[in-house]
Amino acid sequence: MPSQSQVAYDVVELDLPDAPSAPYARITLDNPDRRNALSYAVLDQLQAALDRAADDDVRAVVLAADGPAFCSGADLTEALADGMTRSARRLAEVLRALLALPKPVVARVHGPVRAGGIGLVAACDVAISADSITYAFTEARLALAPAVISLAVLPRMTPRAASRTFLTGAPFTAADAAAWGLVTRTVPLDDLDAEVTAVLAGLAAGDPQGLAATKELLNADALARFDAHVDDAVATSAKLFGSEPAHAAMAKVLKR
């Protein structure tokens, strides 16, 4: 397993004229050669970054990624070799951490998102997406199901949209993602940073206590549902990833 950091963490000062200091944490998925696939190492480093952001004196968190893709979902090479029991549990912990973090989290989505990566986007409080990219829940095509990420996705998406996208696995546009509640807003890629900055400026006007209490209010139902179903979701994910049909499907994808 690679030892180098695959998740970068920086504290950035938001430069607002005639306003007090408003630093934010920027957490960046930084394994572009693997399209930021969610290996256990990436998830472990992501959890550590979220823990650090919770303790740091920052007003908000931006979740971003480097490379052509935002996140391609589970690391299929790792899943095929080692199964998904540990990674499914760690993914659940990361999603819960995003929902429960006492600071708002803004997703900056610049490139395509697949499967588990959509769970990360859904768990963020605000998601700003480039309008040219696509999303897809590809699990059913690999003899899997979006079990763990459904805990973050289903509170966001409309039921009919979730049924269509989960079952078909077909890509859908950023405009669809916004219409169905998965992302907050879509903008041209060149405007992505300006829109994220505008969201951060709005958050900077909030008091930290007020932001934390408001986020807790907004996510209370999602967290209650999450905690009630997480063990079953993790068990389902691990069982499906360990099945013969899933192994055959993943091996076929990896041979491409």
C-alpha positions as CSV (number, residue, x, y, z in Angstrom):
1,M,0.0,0.0,0.0
2,P,1.5,3.4,-0.9
3,S,3.0,5.3,2.0
4,Q,2.9,8.7,0.4
5,S,0.2,11.1,1.3
6,Q,-2.9,10.8,-1.0
7,V,-4.9,13.5,0.8
8,A,-3.6,17.0,1.2
9,Y,-4.5,19.3,4.0
10,D,-4.1,23.1,3.9
11,V,-5.4,26.0,5.9
12,V,-6.2,28.9,3.6
13,E,-7.0,32.5,4.5
14,L,-10.2,33.7,2.8
15,D,-9.3,37.3,1.7
16,L,-12.4,39.4,2.3
17,P,-12.2,43.2,2.1
18,D,-13.1,45.0,5.3
19,A,-13.8,41.7,7.1
20,P,-12.2,39.8,9.9
21,S,-9.9,36.8,9.3
22,A,-11.8,33.8,7.9
23,P,-9.5,30.8,7.4
24,Y,-10.9,27.6,6.0
25,A,-9.4,24.1,5.7
26,R,-8.9,22.7,2.2
27,I,-8.9,18.9,2.0
28,T,-7.8,17.6,-1.4
29,L,-7.9,14.1,-2.8
30,D,-4.5,13.8,-4.3
31,N,-4.1,10.4,-6.1
32,P,-4.9,11.4,-9.7
33,D,-3.1,8.4,-11.2
34,R,-5.9,6.2,-9.6
35,R,-8.6,8.8,-10.3
36,N,-8.7,9.4,-6.5
37,A,-10.1,5.9,-5.9
38,L,-11.2,5.3,-2.3
39,S,-8.6,2.9,-1.1
40,Y,-8.3,2.2,2.6
41,A,-5.3,4.4,2.7
42,V,-7.2,7.3,1.1
43,L,-10.1,6.9,3.4
44,D,-7.8,6.7,6.5
45,Q,-6.1,9.9,5.5
46,L,-9.4,11.6,4.7
47,Q,-10.7,10.7,8.2
48,A,-7.5,12.1,9.7
49,A,-7.9,15.3,7.7
50,L,-11.5,15.7,8.9
51,D,-10.4,15.1,12.5
52,R,-7.8,17.8,12.1
53,A,-10.3,20.3,10.6
54,A,-12.6,19.7,13.5
55,D,-9.8,20.8,15.9
56,D,-8.3,23.6,13.8
57,D,-9.4,27.2,14.1
58,V,-11.2,27.3,10.7
59,R,-14.6,28.5,9.8
60,A,-15.4,25.9,7.1
61,V,-13.9,23.0,5.1
62,V,-13.6,22.6,1.3
63,L,-13.4,19.1,-0.1
64,A,-11.7,19.1,-3.5
65,A,-9.6,16.8,-5.7
66,D,-6.7,17.0,-8.1
67,G,-6.4,15.4,-11.5
68,P,-9.0,14.8,-14.2
69,A,-11.6,13.1,-11.9
70,F,-13.0,14.1,-8.6
71,C,-13.4,10.5,-7.4
72,S,-13.9,7.1,-9.3
73,G,-15.3,5.3,-6.3
74,A,-13.9,2.2,-4.6
75,D,-10.4,1.0,-5.4
76,L,-11.4,-2.1,-7.3
77,T,-7.8,-3.6,-7.3
78,E,-7.8,-3.4,-3.5
79,A,-11.4,-4.7,-3.3
80,L,-10.6,-7.7,-5.5
81,A,-7.5,-8.6,-3.5
82,D,-8.6,-7.9,0.1
83,G,-12.4,-7.5,0.1
84,M,-14.2,-4.5,1.4
85,T,-14.9,-5.2,5.0
86,R,-12.4,-2.7,6.4
87,S,-12.9,-0.1,3.7
88,A,-16.7,-0.3,3.9
89,R,-16.6,0.5,7.6
90,R,-14.0,3.3,7.1
91,L,-16.1,4.8,4.3
92,A,-19.1,4.8,6.6
93,E,-17.0,6.6,9.3
94,V,-15.8,9.2,6.8
95,L,-19.4,9.9,5.5
96,R,-20.6,10.2,9.1
97,A,-17.7,12.5,10.0
98,L,-18.6,14.8,7.1
99,L,-22.2,14.9,8.2
100,A,-21.4,15.5,11.9
101,L,-18.4,17.8,11.6
102,P,-19.2,20.9,13.5
103,K,-18.1,23.1,10.6
104,P,-19.8,23.4,7.2
105,V,-18.2,21.4,4.4
106,V,-18.3,22.6,0.8
107,A,-17.6,20.1,-2.1
108,R,-15.7,21.6,-5.0
109,V,-16.5,19.1,-7.8
110,H,-14.5,19.7,-10.9
111,G,-14.4,16.3,-12.6
112,P,-16.5,13.1,-13.0
113,V,-17.8,11.3,-9.9
114,R,-18.6,7.7,-9.7
115,A,-20.1,5.4,-7.0
116,G,-18.5,6.0,-3.6
117,G,-17.3,9.4,-4.7
118,I,-20.9,10.5,-4.9
119,G,-21.3,9.5,-1.3
120,L,-18.6,12.1,-0.4
121,V,-20.4,14.8,-2.4
122,A,-23.8,14.0,-0.8
123,A,-22.4,14.1,2.7
124,C,-21.1,17.7,2.2
125,D,-23.4,20.5,3.3
126,V,-23.0,22.5,0.0
127,A,-21.9,21.0,-3.3
128,I,-20.8,23.2,-6.2
129,S,-20.3,21.2,-9.4
130,A,-18.8,22.0,-12.8
131,D,-21.7,21.9,-15.2
132,S,-19.8,19.8,-17.8
133,I,-19.2,16.7,-15.7
134,T,-21.1,13.5,-15.2
135,Y,-22.1,11.3,-12.2
136,A,-23.0,7.6,-12.1
137,F,-23.9,5.0,-9.5
138,T,-22.1,2.1,-11.2
139,E,-22.5,-0.5,-8.5
140,A,-25.4,-2.5,-9.9
141,R,-23.4,-3.1,-13.1
142,L,-20.7,-4.7,-11.0
143,A,-23.1,-7.0,-9.0
144,L,-22.9,-4.5,-6.1
145,A,-25.2,-2.0,-4.5
146,P,-24.6,1.6,-3.2
147,A,-25.3,0.3,0.3
148,V,-23.0,2.5,2.5
149,I,-23.2,5.6,0.4
150,S,-27.0,5.4,0.3
151,L,-26.9,6.6,3.9
152,A,-25.7,9.9,2.7
153,V,-27.3,10.0,-0.7
154,L,-30.9,9.1,0.0
155,P,-31.6,12.1,2.3
156,R,-30.5,14.3,-0.6
157,M,-31.9,12.8,-3.8
158,T,-35.6,12.5,-4.7
159,P,-36.8,8.9,-4.5
160,R,-37.6,8.5,-8.1
161,A,-34.2,9.9,-9.2
162,A,-32.4,7.5,-6.8
163,S,-34.4,4.6,-8.2
164,R,-33.5,5.4,-11.8
165,T,-29.8,6.2,-11.2
166,F,-29.1,3.4,-8.7
167,L,-30.8,0.7,-10.8
168,T,-29.6,1.6,-14.3
169,G,-26.1,2.8,-13.4
170,A,-26.2,5.2,-16.3
171,P,-24.3,8.4,-16.2
172,F,-26.3,11.6,-15.5
173,T,-25.4,15.2,-16.0
174,A,-24.5,17.8,-13.4
175,A,-27.8,19.6,-14.3
176,D,-29.7,16.4,-13.4
177,A,-27.7,16.1,-10.1
178,A,-28.8,19.6,-9.2
179,A,-32.4,19.1,-10.2
180,W,-32.5,15.9,-8.1
181,G,-31.0,17.5,-5.0
182,L,-27.6,15.8,-5.1
183,V,-25.7,19.0,-5.7
184,T,-26.4,22.6,-4.7
185,R,-25.5,24.4,-7.9
186,T,-23.7,23.9,-11.2
187,V,-21.5,26.5,-12.8
188,P,-19.0,26.5,-15.7
189,L,-15.7,25.0,-14.7
190,D,-13.9,28.4,-15.1
191,D,-16.4,29.9,-12.5
192,L,-16.1,27.0,-10.0
193,D,-13.5,28.7,-7.7
194,A,-15.4,32.0,-7.7
195,E,-18.6,30.2,-6.7
196,V,-17.0,28.2,-3.9
197,T,-15.4,31.5,-2.7
198,A,-18.8,33.1,-2.7
199,V,-20.2,30.3,-0.5
200,L,-17.2,30.6,1.8
201,A,-17.8,34.3,2.1
202,G,-21.4,33.6,3.2
203,L,-20.2,31.1,5.7
204,A,-17.6,33.5,7.0
205,A,-20.4,35.9,8.1
206,G,-21.8,33.2,10.4
207,D,-20.7,32.8,14.0
208,P,-19.0,29.4,14.6
209,Q,-21.4,28.5,17.3
210,G,-24.4,29.4,15.1
211,L,-22.9,27.4,12.2
212,A,-22.3,24.3,14.3
213,A,-25.8,24.4,15.8
214,T,-27.5,25.0,12.5
215,K,-25.6,22.2,10.8
216,E,-26.5,19.9,13.7
217,L,-30.2,20.8,13.2
218,L,-30.0,20.3,9.4
219,N,-28.4,16.9,9.6
220,A,-30.1,15.5,12.7
221,D,-32.5,13.2,10.8
222,A,-29.9,12.0,8.4
223,L,-27.5,11.1,11.2
224,A,-30.3,9.3,13.1
225,R,-31.1,7.2,10.0
226,F,-27.3,6.7,9.4
227,D,-26.7,5.3,12.8
228,A,-29.8,3.1,12.7
229,H,-28.7,1.4,9.4
230,V,-25.0,1.7,9.1
231,D,-24.1,-1.8,10.4
232,D,-26.5,-3.5,8.0
233,A,-25.1,-1.3,5.1
234,V,-21.5,-2.2,5.9
235,A,-22.4,-5.9,6.1
236,T,-24.3,-5.8,2.8
237,S,-21.4,-4.0,1.1
238,A,-18.8,-6.5,2.4
239,K,-21.0,-9.5,1.4
240,L,-21.6,-8.2,-2.1
241,F,-17.9,-7.2,-2.7
242,G,-16.9,-10.7,-1.6
243,S,-19.3,-12.5,-3.9
244,E,-18.3,-14.5,-7.1
245,P,-20.4,-12.3,-9.4
246,A,-18.8,-9.1,-8.1
247,H,-15.3,-10.6,-8.4
248,A,-15.9,-11.6,-12.0
249,A,-17.3,-8.1,-12.8
250,M,-14.5,-6.3,-11.1
251,A,-11.9,-8.4,-12.8
252,K,-13.4,-7.7,-16.1
253,V,-13.3,-4.0,-15.5
254,L,-9.7,-4.1,-14.4
255,K,-8.7,-5.9,-17.6
256,R,-9.9,-3.1,-19.8
